[in-house]
Amino acid sequence: MKKHNFSSGPSILPQEVFEKASQAIINFNDTGLSVLEISHRSDEFVAVIEEARSLALELLDLENKGYKALFLSGGASMEFLRVPYNLLKKNSKAAYLDTGKWAAGAIKEAKAFGDTVIVASSKDDNYNYMPKDYTIPTDASYFHCTSNNTIYGTQMQEFPETIVPIVCDMSSDIFSRQLDFSKFDLIYAGAQKNIGPAGTTLVVIKEELLDNNHSDRIIPGILDYSAHISKESMYNTPPVFAIYTTLLTLQWLKANGGITVMEERNNTKAALLYNEIDRNSLFIGTAKIEDRSKMNVTFVLKNKLHKDSFDSMWKAANINGLNGHRTVGGYRAAIYNAMPIESVQILVNVMQEFEKTITSK
Ligand SMILES: *Cc1c(COP(=O)(O)O)cnc(C)c1O
């Protein structure tokens, strides 16, 4: 029986995407070939990557605004490194907002390339809030932030107004809410959270950024954004299957009303779950209320002794992947775009049942 998968990554995708992707493994678009064996230079696959690139820009409302979309490999972690390599000039500095393990990972890589300023950090409180009052040095090469902190369940509700180019890791909330994406100069997102399987990363770059802010280093081709742009995202063999599956998800997104409709659904799902966490006498949410994520909902039991009985209840309800990240513990429910509200309702029902069982003892 298909599980209710609350795992934060790799994670749920729409069921019809799983079905179409598995069909394409047997016979891709009636070519008599598997998508796993077709040439990445074939007309059929070039059409896939081109549609995925243009659909990504269309959904973000960035068409004809000077942006390019790429599907690269190496995970979001590779962009932690590619960003400073391409954008941090030798005698300049980069500004970072430290909001969690992934942000800290990006900072660590930037430090290998030059001066790195941490404009604010929420590490002092185990990253359970978003820092708000901070100043971005106007001479920085770029400002880097993480829009949604997958592990801690916090999400940026506002982005700074600054003349400095903004680079944003949107791995776990891209396409989940309406933003003015043209405020960003570079957006990247590992596919395996909200758009596809592991193996590809969507990178959206404003070309002007590379013209004006390119670092003064010699950049190896595979790490050079300009090289990937000039080769139309085919610098080397791209992760064909991951890109094809991502295209299926983007098509599903568009057919289902795009980001606007997704955002409404995500708001409803998040409200349902947070209301239960706040109502239920046995649980407590871990993120500061105003900074709560609508993608990753983190909570703990007030009484740790109840852990075994809660765990066996949700597992019996066919729920998967509710354990918190190994570095923080507790619980974390990822309610990405593909998560149906019915599954969230099942989790809420389990929490209510659990409360009845415990309080009647
Ligand atoms: C998962 C995640 C990453 C790391 O992604 P990889 O593809 O494993 O490198 C980076 N940033 C955020 C926000 C994430 O959620």
The ligand as an ORCA input file, in Angstrom:
! r2SCAN-3c Opt
* xyz 0 1
  C      18.790     19.307      1.148
  C      19.288     20.685      1.095
  C      20.583     20.984      0.641
  C      21.585     19.910      0.238
  O      21.225     19.353     -0.951
  P      22.122     18.252     -1.683
  O      21.395     18.097     -2.969
  O      22.108     17.034     -0.814
  O      23.486     18.789     -1.843
  C      20.971     22.311      0.578
  N      20.124     23.299      0.938
  C      18.876     23.048      1.387
  C      17.996     24.195      1.780
  C      18.419     21.740      1.476
  O      17.187     21.496      1.930
*
